[in-house]
Amino acid sequence: MDTGDPKDMVRRGYDAVAARYDEAYGGGTKYGPWLDDLRRRLPAGGTVLDLGCGGGVPVARVLTDAGHPVTGVDISEVQIRRARERVPGAVFHRADITDVDFEPRSFDAVVCFYALIHLPLAEQPPLLRRIAGWLRPGGGFVATAGHGAWTGVEEDWLGGGVPMWWSHTDAAGYREWIVRAGLTVEHEEYVPEGDVGHSLFRARRPLGTTLIP
């Protein structure tokens, strides 16, 4: 199959199966322990950037309800429309997460669940460096990434009649990229999903650091 622009395939895929995706992966109940841990680590009123925010649930909703200003970014117009409807207290931008820009030290945490793995490999390390720059010293980064290296397409994703594309390196590669971005990895775990799985990373921008762009 000729994939054309893989990020356009990702956009069209999420536009087509937005509601189906929530149903398939637990909607408002997914990421519960990850979000609980993040909330414990955030300062009162700490700001959060959600890259690949999808339809805003649960990440933006849970954090907004807890009093944290949330900015969400997603490539899917349908997902952003749903996010704005469901979490009116957050701010959402329809954009490629590699194209957005924010002021240095703008956020107390950056969350990126199941979004890095939809980017071409060459674009992932530069994004991680930019994420590190957007974090305040001491700020946290929580993300899912690949566990094993793979690039490929699923022709009929979630039975929605559309293809979906992924590309990721392995856990050791992501660990190296995160460290090279200037962050300290504090926790890493394997997240099983059927016969395969992903890696969850928690990292932090050290206090008193000056990052090299």
N, CA, C and O of each residue as an XYZ file, in Angstrom:
852
protein
N       0.840     -1.202      0.000
C       0.000      0.000      0.000
C       0.879      1.258      0.000
O       1.840      1.323      0.766
N       0.579      2.244     -0.826
C       1.276      3.524     -0.843
C       0.691      4.397      0.254
O      -0.460      4.826      0.170
N       1.502      4.662      1.301
C       0.967      5.396      2.447
C       0.866      6.891      2.190
O       0.147      7.581      2.913
N       1.574      7.427      1.168
C       1.566      8.863      0.967
C       2.165      9.554      2.181
O       3.198      9.129      2.698
N       1.521     10.610      2.632
C       1.965     11.318      3.830
C       1.454     10.562      5.052
O       0.245     10.517      5.275
N       2.343      9.967      5.850
C       1.849      9.160      6.978
C       1.081      9.978      8.005
O       0.130      9.477      8.607
N       1.479     11.230      8.216
C       0.752     12.034      9.205
C      -0.641     12.403      8.713
O      -1.553     12.596      9.517
N      -0.811     12.502      7.408
C      -2.157     12.725      6.878
C      -3.010     11.479      7.083
O      -4.212     11.580      7.331
N      -2.390     10.304      6.980
C      -3.118      9.070      7.271
C      -3.561      9.038      8.726
O      -4.678      8.621      9.031
N      -2.684      9.480      9.623
C      -3.035      9.531     11.043
C      -4.204     10.487     11.265
O      -5.157     10.160     11.973
N      -4.124     11.664     10.658
C      -5.197     12.653     10.813
C      -6.522     12.092     10.326
O      -7.528     12.158     11.032
N      -6.523     11.542      9.122
C      -7.766     11.008      8.555
C      -8.284      9.827      9.367
O      -9.493      9.645      9.510
N      -7.372      9.034      9.894
C      -7.789      7.891     10.700
C      -8.503      8.302     11.962
O      -9.557      7.757     12.292
N      -7.934      9.266     12.677
C      -8.584      9.710     13.912
C      -9.849     10.508     13.638
O     -10.788     10.458     14.432
N      -9.893     11.243     12.531
C     -11.143     11.911     12.154
C     -12.259     10.883     11.983
O     -13.399     11.108     12.390
N     -11.908      9.753     11.373
C     -12.929      8.760     11.016
C     -13.404      7.928     12.201
O     -14.569      7.535     12.244
N     -12.523      7.651     13.167
C     -12.889      6.708     14.231
C     -12.814      7.344     15.622
O     -12.565      6.646     16.605
N     -13.023      8.641     15.713
C     -12.856      9.340     16.988
C     -13.675      8.701     18.111
O     -13.125      8.342     19.152
N     -14.969      8.558     17.908
C     -15.822      7.977     18.955
C     -15.511      6.498     19.157
O     -15.515      6.011     20.288
N     -15.244      5.791     18.077
C     -14.929      4.363     18.155
C     -13.658      4.142     18.979
O     -13.551      3.165     19.720
N     -12.700      5.060     18.841
C     -11.442      4.950     19.588
C     -11.709      5.004     21.094
O     -11.166      4.197     21.849
N     -12.539      5.946     21.530
C     -12.874      6.037     22.951
C     -13.543      4.764     23.448
O     -13.247      4.288     24.544
N     -14.437      4.221     22.648
C     -15.133      2.997     23.040
C     -14.163      1.827     23.149
O     -14.271      1.009     24.063
N     -13.212      1.747     22.217
C     -12.288      0.621     22.182
C     -11.293      0.644     23.330
O     -10.871     -0.408     23.811
N     -10.911      1.854     23.776
C      -9.835      1.957     24.762
C     -10.274      2.502     26.115
O      -9.446      2.984     26.887
N     -11.546      2.431     26.403
C     -11.986      2.730     27.755
C     -12.383      4.158     28.034
O     -12.761      4.485     29.159
N     -12.305      5.025     27.025
C     -12.790      6.386     27.178
C     -12.332      7.065     28.445
O     -11.138      7.284     28.650
N     -13.292      7.400     29.304
C     -13.005      8.194     30.483
C     -12.256      7.474     31.587
O     -11.813      8.122     32.535
N     -12.095      6.153     31.504
C     -11.442      5.420     32.590
C      -9.981      5.086     32.302
O      -9.263      4.678     33.216
N      -9.518      5.245     31.062
C      -8.128      4.886     30.753
C      -7.161      5.872     31.402
O      -7.528      7.007     31.708
N      -5.954      5.439     31.602
C      -4.852      6.239     32.162
C      -5.054      6.616     33.621
O      -4.330      7.470     34.133
N      -6.021      6.003     34.309
C      -6.336      6.405     35.680
C      -5.125      6.484     36.598
O      -4.881      7.547     37.168
N      -4.347      5.406     36.772
C      -3.193      5.458     37.675
C      -2.134      6.466     37.224
O      -1.485      7.096     38.059
N      -1.956      6.622     35.911
C      -0.960      7.573     35.406
C      -1.361      8.995     35.763
O      -0.524      9.799     36.171
N      -2.640      9.301     35.608
C      -3.112     10.647     35.922
C      -3.114     10.909     37.426
O      -2.825     12.022     37.865
N      -3.440      9.888     38.210
C      -3.383     10.052     39.665
C      -1.968     10.392     40.108
O      -1.761     11.268     40.947
N      -0.995      9.687     39.533
C       0.401      9.951     39.883
C       0.809     11.361     39.460
O       1.485     12.067     40.208
N       0.395     11.769     38.260
C       0.738     13.108     37.779
C       0.145     14.178     38.683
O       0.821     15.154     39.010
N      -1.093     14.011     39.084
C      -1.743     15.012     39.945
C      -1.012     15.148     41.273
O      -0.905     16.251     41.810
N      -0.513     14.050     41.802
C       0.225     14.119     43.070
C       1.528     14.910     42.915
O       2.005     15.521     43.871
N       2.089     14.894     41.726
C       3.374     15.551     41.509
C       3.247     17.007     41.070
O       4.211     17.766     41.167
N       2.084     17.398     40.595
C       1.901     18.759     40.108
C       1.714     19.743     41.260
O       1.079     19.407     42.260
N       2.257     20.948     41.134
C       1.943     21.973     42.126
C       0.497     22.437     41.974
O      -0.106     22.233     40.921
N      -0.053     23.043     42.986
C      -1.419     23.572     42.905
C      -1.510     24.548     41.739
O      -0.712     25.480     41.633
N      -2.491     24.325     40.866
C      -2.677     25.188     39.711
C      -1.621     25.034     38.640
O      -1.524     25.876     37.747
N      -0.812     23.960     38.707
C       0.242     23.746     37.725
C      -0.309     23.565     36.327
O      -1.347     22.930     36.140
N       0.383     24.121     35.342
C      -0.079     24.086     33.949
C       0.406     22.826     33.248
O       1.501     22.327     33.507
N      -0.447     22.323     32.346
C      -0.160     21.063     31.663
C      -0.381     21.210     30.165
O      -1.366     21.806     29.729
N       0.538     20.665     29.384
C       0.396     20.562     27.934
C       0.138     19.111     27.586
O       0.911     18.228     27.957
N      -0.958     18.865     26.867
C      -1.345     17.510     26.461
C      -1.153     17.395     24.948
O      -1.974     17.890     24.175
N      -0.079     16.749     24.534
C       0.230     16.582     23.120
C      -0.407     15.298     22.604
O      -0.167     14.216     23.139
N      -1.229     15.429     21.548
C      -2.021     14.296     21.086
C      -3.202     14.095     22.012
O      -3.468     12.986     22.474
N      -3.910     15.189     22.279
C      -4.944     15.198     23.319
C      -6.205     14.434     22.953
O      -7.032     14.155     23.821
N      -6.365     14.088     21.666
C      -7.579     13.385     21.262
C      -8.824     14.177     21.589
O      -8.864     15.394     21.413
N      -9.849     13.477     22.070
C     -11.123     14.112     22.371
C     -11.200     14.750     23.739
O     -12.291     15.096     24.190
N     -10.063     14.917     24.421
C     -10.043     15.633     25.684
C     -10.347     14.826     26.920
O     -10.229     15.323     28.040
N     -10.746     13.560     26.720
C     -11.119     12.703     27.849
C     -10.255     11.440     27.802
O     -10.194     10.771     26.771
N      -9.594     11.114     28.900
C      -9.773     11.691     30.236
C      -8.774     12.782     30.614
O      -9.016     13.510     31.576
N      -7.660     12.921     29.894
C      -6.550     13.725     30.408
C      -6.970     15.161     30.695
O      -6.875     15.612     31.837
N      -7.433     15.887     29.680
C      -7.781     17.294     29.882
C      -8.915     17.446     30.883
O      -8.894     18.360     31.707
N      -9.907     16.561     30.822
C     -11.040     16.678     31.749
C     -10.601     16.464     33.192
O     -10.938     17.259     34.069
N      -9.850     15.394     33.441
C      -9.423     15.088     34.807
C      -8.560     16.212     35.377
O      -8.756     16.636     36.516
N      -7.616     16.686     34.591
C      -6.704     17.708     35.093
C      -7.389     19.065     35.238
O      -7.116     19.796     36.190
N      -8.274     19.407     34.305
C      -9.025     20.661     34.414
C      -9.929     20.633     35.643
O     -10.013     21.615     36.380
N     -10.599     19.516     35.857
C     -11.458     19.387     37.034
C     -10.664     19.502     38.325
O     -11.207     19.901     39.355
N      -9.371     19.153     38.278
C      -8.517     19.238     39.467
C      -7.893     20.624     39.629
O      -7.088     20.835     40.537
N      -8.257     21.577     38.754
C      -7.788     22.939     38.894
C      -6.520     23.275     38.144
O      -5.864     24.271     38.447
N      -6.161     22.448     37.156
C      -4.947     22.688     36.390
C      -5.288     23.240     35.008
O      -6.056     22.613     34.278
N      -4.739     24.398     34.625
C      -4.931     24.890     33.264
C      -4.289     23.916     32.266
O      -3.121     23.551     32.404
N      -5.069     23.506     31.266
C      -4.604     22.512     30.299
C      -4.667     23.098     28.897
O      -5.651     23.730     28.514
N      -3.594     22.876     28.136
C      -3.557     23.172     26.715
C      -3.405     21.860     25.970
O      -2.476     21.095     26.232
N      -4.318     21.597     25.038
C      -4.267     20.360     24.278
C      -3.994     20.621     22.806
O      -4.439     21.626     22.251
N      -3.262     19.713     22.181
C      -2.946     19.814     20.759
C      -3.197     18.465     20.113
O      -2.790     17.429     20.637
N      -3.872     18.484     18.966
C      -4.106     17.242     18.235
C      -4.231     17.543     16.748
O      -4.676     18.622     16.359
N      -3.835     16.581     15.921
C      -3.855     16.766     14.475
C      -5.249     16.568     13.886
O      -5.518     16.992     12.762
N      -6.133     15.923     14.648
C      -7.469     15.589     14.142
C      -8.472     16.700     14.429
O      -8.698     17.061     15.584
N      -9.063     17.230     13.389
C     -10.073     18.269     13.551
C     -11.283     17.749     14.309
O     -11.852     18.457     15.140
N     -11.677     16.515     14.024
C     -12.835     15.933     14.707
C     -12.549     15.773     16.203
O     -13.393     16.089     17.042
N     -11.369     15.287     16.520
C     -11.030     15.117     17.932
C     -10.973     16.459     18.665
O     -11.430     16.559     19.803
N     -10.426     17.470     18.034
C     -10.365     18.781     18.677
C     -11.768     19.355     18.877
O     -12.038     19.968     19.909
N     -12.648     19.169     17.922
C     -14.030     19.636     18.090
C     -14.689     18.933     19.268
O     -15.385     19.570     20.059
N     -14.477     17.629     19.392
C     -15.049     16.889     20.515
C     -14.436     17.351     21.836
O     -15.139     17.468     22.840
N     -13.137     17.610     21.837
C     -12.469     18.058     23.058
C     -13.038     19.397     23.527
O     -13.289     19.581     24.717
N     -13.239     20.322     22.603
C     -13.772     21.637     22.982
C     -15.179     21.530     23.537
O     -15.551     22.280     24.439
N     -15.967     20.599     23.003
C     -17.323     20.404     23.496
C     -17.326     19.765     24.883
O     -18.135     20.134     25.735
N     -16.441     18.825     25.109
C     -16.474     18.037     26.338
C     -15.667     18.664     27.477
O     -15.952     18.416     28.649
N     -14.664     19.472     27.139
C     -13.845     20.099     28.178
C     -13.717     21.586     27.861
O     -12.652     22.039     27.443
N     -14.781     22.340     28.053
C     -14.751     23.764     27.681
C     -13.778     24.591     28.507
O     -13.425     25.702     28.112
N     -13.342     24.071     29.641
C     -12.419     24.826     30.477
C     -10.965     24.762     30.045
O     -10.125     25.470     30.599
N     -10.652     23.917     29.055
C      -9.281     23.806     28.553
C      -9.154     24.560     27.233
O     -10.153     24.975     26.646
N      -7.926     24.732     26.778
C      -7.641     25.387     25.504
C      -7.094     24.345     24.540
O      -6.167     23.608     24.875
N      -7.669     24.283     23.343
C      -7.264     23.255     22.389
C      -6.857     23.872     21.056
O      -7.446     24.850     20.597
N      -5.832     23.273     20.448
C      -5.331     23.717     19.152
C      -5.308     22.537     18.189
O      -4.801     21.466     18.521
N      -5.863     22.739     16.990
C      -5.773     21.718     15.947
C      -4.478     21.957     15.182
O      -4.369     22.920     14.423
N      -3.500     21.085     15.382
C      -2.198     21.266     14.757
C      -1.399     19.979     14.838
O      -1.673     19.108     15.664
N      -0.417     19.875     13.976
C       0.617     18.848     14.070
C       1.459     19.171     15.305
O       1.924     20.301     15.451
N       1.660     18.207     16.185
C       2.373     18.504     17.425
C       3.833     18.867     17.184
O       4.482     19.408     18.079
N       4.362     18.583     16.003
C       5.731     18.997     15.696
C       5.796     20.429     15.184
O       6.888     20.976     15.033
N       4.653     21.045     14.914
C       4.611     22.410     14.381
C       4.321     23.470     15.435
O       4.627     24.643     15.224
N       3.742     23.084     16.560
C       3.355     24.078     17.564
C       4.589     24.617     18.282
O       5.637     23.972     18.322
N       4.439     25.808     18.845
C       5.534     26.403     19.600
C       4.971     27.109     20.823
O       3.898     27.711     20.771
N       5.695     27.027     21.903
C       5.303     27.669     23.152
C       6.519     28.369     23.747
O       7.660     28.081     23.384
N       6.256     29.281     24.657
C       7.345     29.980     25.321
C       8.154     28.998     26.182
O       7.596     28.057     26.748
N       9.462     29.224     26.275
C      10.258     28.383     27.177
C       9.716     28.428     28.600
O       9.239     29.462     29.068
N       9.799     27.304     29.268
C       9.404     27.188     30.680
C       7.935     27.565     30.895
O       7.591     28.240     31.865
N       7.078     27.120     29.975
C       5.659     27.476     30.039
C       4.814     26.515     30.858
O       3.730     26.884     31.311
N       5.293     25.278     31.058
C       4.433     24.244     31.629
C       5.110     23.527     32.789
O       6.328     23.350     32.822
N       4.269     23.121     33.741
C       4.737     22.297     34.851
C       4.762     20.821     34.480
O       5.445     20.033     35.134
N       4.036     20.440     33.455
C       4.066     19.050     32.989
C       3.654     19.003     31.526
O       2.851     19.812     31.061
N       4.220     18.043     30.816
C       3.809     17.726     29.453
C       3.442     16.255     29.406
O       4.202     15.399     29.857
N       2.266     15.968     28.855
C       1.743     14.614     28.722
C       1.680     14.287     27.232
O       1.268     15.119     26.424
N       2.091     13.068     26.873
C       2.045     12.658     25.464
C       1.752     11.161     25.411
O       2.667     10.338     25.368
N       0.462     10.820     25.414
C       0.047      9.422     25.416
C      -0.302      8.966     23.998
O      -1.203      9.518     23.366
N       0.412      7.961     23.507
C       0.135      7.319     22.221
C       0.119      8.309     21.056
O      -0.687      8.182     20.134
N       1.016      9.297     21.107
C       1.113     10.279     20.024
C       2.490     10.290     19.374
O       2.596     10.395     18.152
N       3.553     10.183     20.180
C       4.894     10.111     19.602
C       4.982      9.039     18.536
O       5.631      9.233     17.507
N       4.341      7.922     18.772
C       4.467      6.751     17.897
C       3.726      6.913     16.576
O       3.770      6.020     15.729
N       3.045      8.044     16.391
C       2.426      8.353     15.108
C       3.263      9.345     14.295
O       2.806      9.846     13.268
N       4.486      9.628     14.753
C       5.362     10.562     14.046
C       6.490      9.808     13.354
O       6.927      8.766     13.842
N       6.965     10.321     12.222
C       8.170      9.740     11.624
C       9.315      9.761     12.640
O       9.436     10.700     13.426
N      10.144      8.731     12.619
C      11.196      8.609     13.612
C      12.096      9.842     13.676
O      12.488     10.266     14.764
N      12.425     10.419     12.523
C      13.344     11.558     12.495
C      12.778     12.780     13.209
O      13.537     13.653     13.630
N      11.452     12.855     13.351
C      10.825     14.020     13.983
C      10.670     13.867     15.498
O      10.346     14.835     16.187
N      10.898     12.672     16.015
C      10.655     12.448     17.434
C      11.729     13.032     18.349
O      11.363     13.706     19.311
N      13.021     12.824     18.121
C      14.015     13.449     19.011
C      13.956     14.974     19.042
O      14.066     15.550     20.125
N      13.783     15.669     17.888
C      13.653     17.126     17.974
C      12.452     17.569     18.800
O      12.533     18.563     19.522
N      11.334     16.842     18.703
C      10.169     17.194     19.513
C      10.474     17.008     20.991
O      10.090     17.845     21.808
N      11.151     15.936     21.347
C      11.496     15.719     22.747
C      12.376     16.851     23.283
O      12.222     17.254     24.436
N      13.295     17.368     22.463
C      14.127     18.492     22.902
C      13.276     19.740     23.116
O      13.511     20.500     24.056
N      12.295     19.953     22.254
C      11.425     21.118     22.419
C      10.548     20.968     23.664
O      10.322     21.936     24.390
N      10.062     19.761     23.904
C       9.274     19.507     25.111
C      10.092     19.851     26.352
O       9.587     20.493     27.273
N      11.349     19.428     26.377
C      12.206     19.725     27.529
C      12.315     21.231     27.740
O      12.326     21.700     28.878
N      12.395     21.988     26.651
C      12.485     23.438     26.766
C      11.206     24.091     27.237
O      11.243     25.145     27.872
N      10.065     23.474     26.932
C       8.783     24.038     27.368
C       8.525     23.812     28.848
O       7.706     24.507     29.449
N       9.217     22.844     29.439
C       9.020     22.542     30.851
C       9.755     23.540     31.735
O      10.864     23.974     31.422
N       9.120     23.892     32.838
C       9.815     24.642     33.863
C      10.822     23.715     34.558
O      10.599     22.505     34.609
N      11.922     24.255     35.093
C      12.831     23.410     35.873
C      12.062     22.663     36.968
O      11.300     23.262     37.726
N      12.271     21.371     37.036
C      11.520     20.523     37.953
C      10.237     19.978     37.360
O       9.582     19.138     37.977
N       9.858     20.448     36.157
C       8.628     19.990     35.519
C       8.731     18.562     35.026
O       9.824     18.059     34.764
N       7.580     17.912     34.902
C       7.549     16.503     34.570
C       7.046     16.208     33.166
O       6.231     16.947     32.615
N       7.538     15.131     32.605
C       7.130     14.636     31.293
C       6.664     13.202     31.462
O       7.388     12.369     32.007
N       5.446     12.911     30.992
C       4.899     11.558     31.055
C       4.469     11.171     29.652
O       3.698     11.891     29.018
N       4.962     10.036     29.159
C       4.670      9.668     27.777
C       4.678      8.167     27.599
O       5.372      7.439     28.308
N       3.896      7.725     26.642
C       4.005      6.353     26.161
C       4.812      6.372     24.876
O       4.723      7.307     24.080
N       5.597      5.326     24.688
C       6.456      5.215     23.519
C       6.520      3.749     23.109
O       5.886      2.899     23.734
N       7.271      3.458     22.081
C       7.400      2.084     21.643
C       8.191      1.248     22.626
O       9.044      1.764     23.349
N       7.908     -0.042     22.652
C       8.725     -0.980     23.426
C       9.667     -1.742     22.498
O      10.830     -1.976     22.828
N       9.150     -2.123     21.339
C       9.971     -2.732     20.294
C       9.911     -1.871     19.048
O       8.904     -1.209     18.797
N      10.964     -1.873     18.279
C      11.014     -1.043     17.075
C      10.096     -1.611     15.994
O      10.099     -2.813     15.725
N       9.305     -0.719     15.378
C       8.388     -1.157     14.321
C       7.826      0.053     13.589
O       7.546      1.088     14.195
N       7.669     -0.090     12.295
C       6.944      0.889     11.489
C       5.990      0.118     10.592
O       6.389     -0.837      9.926
N       4.733      0.532     10.577
C       3.787     -0.210      9.759
C       2.404      0.398      9.740
O       2.130      1.416     10.375
N       1.532     -0.271      8.980
C       0.161      0.192      8.758
C      -0.798     -0.919      9.117
O      -0.546     -2.086      8.817
N      -1.899     -0.562      9.758
C      -3.040     -1.470      9.916
C      -4.120     -1.004      8.956
O      -4.580      0.135      9.035
N      -4.525     -1.884      8.052
C      -5.392     -1.483      6.940
C      -6.795     -1.078      7.380
O      -7.349     -0.105      6.868
N      -7.371     -1.818      8.325
C      -8.743     -1.541      8.771
C      -8.703     -1.316     10.268
O      -9.030     -2.207     11.053
N      -8.300     -0.124     10.655
C      -8.051      0.169     12.069
C      -9.356      0.234     12.849
O     -10.275      0.973     12.494
N      -9.419     -0.553     13.918
C     -10.583     -0.604     14.808
C     -11.872     -0.934     14.065
O     -12.963     -0.604     14.531
N     -11.749     -1.586     12.905
C     -12.930     -1.925     12.127
C     -13.643     -0.728     11.549
O     -14.812     -0.817     11.176
N     -12.939      0.409     11.471
C     -13.573      1.646     11.002
C     -13.423      1.893      9.519
O     -13.863      2.928      9.019
N     -12.799      0.946      8.792
C     -12.661      1.098      7.350
C     -11.584      2.072      6.914
O     -11.563      2.496      5.759
N     -10.671      2.441      7.842
C      -9.589      3.367      7.510
C      -8.258      2.767      7.958
O      -8.221      1.992      8.913
N      -7.170      3.115      7.280
C      -5.852      2.641      7.717
C      -5.280      3.545      8.811
O      -5.700      4.691      8.968
N      -4.318      3.011      9.561
C      -3.595      3.796     10.557
C      -2.124      3.435     10.480
O      -1.764      2.302     10.161
N      -1.269      4.420     10.778
C       0.179      4.290     10.629
C       0.890      4.569     11.944
O       0.512      5.475     12.688
N       1.925      3.779     12.223
C       2.753      3.963     13.420
C       4.224      3.849     13.049
O       4.581      3.216     12.056
N       5.065      4.469     13.858
C       6.504      4.295     13.706
C       7.179      4.565     15.049
O       7.027      5.643     15.625
N       7.922      3.580     15.537
C       8.602      3.778     16.819
C       9.868      2.938     16.898
O       9.987      1.882     16.277
N      10.800      3.443     17.681
C      11.987      2.679     18.009
C      11.698      1.857     19.265
O      10.547      1.754     19.690
N      12.734      1.275     19.854
C      12.504      0.438     21.040
C      12.676      1.259     22.319
O      13.007      2.444     22.279
N      12.441      0.594     23.455
C      12.467      1.307     24.738
C      13.838      1.915     25.015
O      13.922      3.036     25.516
N      14.903      1.201     24.699
C      16.245      1.728     24.937
C      16.486      2.975     24.104
O      17.113      3.926     24.573
N      15.991      2.978     22.865
C      16.136      4.147     22.018
C      15.402      5.349     22.573
O      15.935      6.459     22.557
N      14.181      5.147     23.069
C      13.436      6.266     23.647
C      14.106      6.778     24.915
O      14.150      7.985     25.156
N      14.626      5.858     25.725
C      15.324      6.285     26.932
C      16.503      7.188     26.570
O      16.715      8.223     27.202
N      17.258      6.796     25.561
C      18.400      7.595     25.128
C      17.951      8.955     24.594
O      18.564      9.975     24.909
N      16.891      8.977     23.791
C      16.392     10.238     23.246
C      15.940     11.184     24.353
O      16.223     12.381     24.303
N      15.241     10.654     25.350
C      14.736     11.490     26.443
C      15.893     12.082     27.234
O      15.873     13.263     27.580
N      16.892     11.269     27.517
C      18.056     11.758     28.256
C      18.813     12.795     27.438
O      19.229     13.822     27.974
N      18.995     12.540     26.157
C      19.691     13.501     25.302
C      18.930     14.817     25.183
O      19.533     15.863     24.944
N      17.613     14.771     25.349
C      16.812     15.997     25.323
C      17.055     16.867     26.551
O      16.662     18.033     26.574
N      17.698     16.307     27.570
C      17.993     17.064     28.776
C      17.131     16.709     29.966
O      17.134     17.417     30.972
N      16.385     15.604     29.859
C      15.494     15.182     30.934
C      16.090     13.990     31.682
O      16.891     13.231     31.135
N      15.689     13.844     32.928
C      16.103     12.707     33.748
C      14.973     11.697     33.814
O      13.878     12.031     34.268
N      15.210     10.477     33.375
C      14.192      9.428     33.437
C      14.082      8.950     34.883
O      15.057      8.483     35.472
N      12.887      9.075     35.440
C      12.653      8.672     36.832
C      11.964      7.319     36.940
O      12.081      6.628     37.952
N      11.251      6.953     35.896
C      10.502      5.689     35.955
C      10.258      5.201     34.541
O      10.003      5.993     33.634
N      10.337      3.892     34.361
C      10.036      3.268     33.068
C       9.343      1.936     33.334
O       9.769      1.168     34.196
N       8.283      1.670     32.595
C       7.615      0.382     32.754
C       7.026     -0.086     31.437
O       6.751      0.706     30.536
N       6.843     -1.384     31.351
C       6.226     -1.992     30.175
C       4.724     -2.024     30.370
O       4.240     -2.449     31.419
N       3.980     -1.576     29.366
C       2.524     -1.559     29.411
C       2.014     -2.605     28.430
O       1.987     -2.345     27.227
N       1.606     -3.787     28.908
C       1.168     -4.839     27.985
C      -0.169     -4.512     27.352
O      -1.053     -3.946     27.995
N      -0.308     -4.873     26.085
C      -1.561     -4.692     25.358
C      -1.738     -5.894     24.443
O      -1.275     -5.897     23.303
N      -2.407     -6.906     24.956
C      -2.560     -8.139     24.193
C      -1.217     -8.815     24.010
O      -0.500     -9.058     24.981
N      -0.875     -9.119     22.767
C       0.391     -9.793     22.476
C       1.564     -8.829     22.355
O       2.709     -9.258     22.207
N       1.285     -7.527     22.415
C       2.349     -6.539     22.276
C       2.265     -5.572     23.458
O       1.628     -5.881     24.465
N       2.894     -4.419     23.344
C       2.815     -3.445     24.417
C       3.638     -2.216     24.103
O       4.297     -2.134     23.067
N       3.588     -1.257     25.023
C       4.312     -0.008     24.881
C       5.142      0.236     26.136
O       5.048     -0.507     27.112
N       5.948      1.276     26.095
C       6.728      1.696     27.257
C       6.148      2.997     27.800
O       5.811      3.906     27.042
N       6.038      3.071     29.111
C       5.640      4.305     29.784
C       6.876      4.908     30.434
O       7.592      4.233     31.173
N       7.120      6.188     30.154
C       8.244      6.902     30.749
C       7.735      8.064     31.584
O       6.825      8.788     31.181
N       8.339      8.228     32.756
C       8.174      9.449     33.535
C       9.555     10.078     33.644
O      10.511      9.429     34.069
N       9.653     11.331     33.261
C      10.935     12.025     33.290
C      10.733     13.420     33.860
O       9.603     13.877     34.030
N      11.838     14.088     34.152
C      11.753     15.407     34.769
C      12.892     16.277     34.265
O      14.010     15.811     34.047
N      12.573     17.561     34.084
C      13.643     18.520     33.782
C      14.335     18.885     35.081
O      13.694     19.415     35.989
N      15.627     18.615     35.193
C      16.304     18.912     36.449
C      16.269     20.392     36.792
O      16.198     21.245     35.907
N      16.320     20.687     38.078
C      16.379     22.078     38.528
C      17.726     22.684     38.134
O      18.755     22.008     38.131
N      17.692     23.952     37.809
C      18.935     24.659     37.549
C      19.628     24.292     36.263
O      20.836     24.489     36.137
N      18.872     23.746     35.275
C      19.498     23.357     34.020
C      19.248     24.399     32.940
O      18.206     25.053     32.906
N      20.226     24.532     32.066
C      20.079     25.327     30.855
C      20.175     24.365     29.681
O      21.207     23.722     29.489
N      19.111     24.261     28.896
C      19.070     23.287     27.823
C      19.640     23.880     26.547
O      19.456     25.062     26.255
N      20.341     23.035     25.789
C      20.889     23.434     24.509
C      19.876     23.083     23.422
O      19.517     21.912     23.298
N      19.390     24.061     22.617
C      18.382     23.779     21.596
C      18.878     22.740     20.604
O      18.157     22.380     19.673
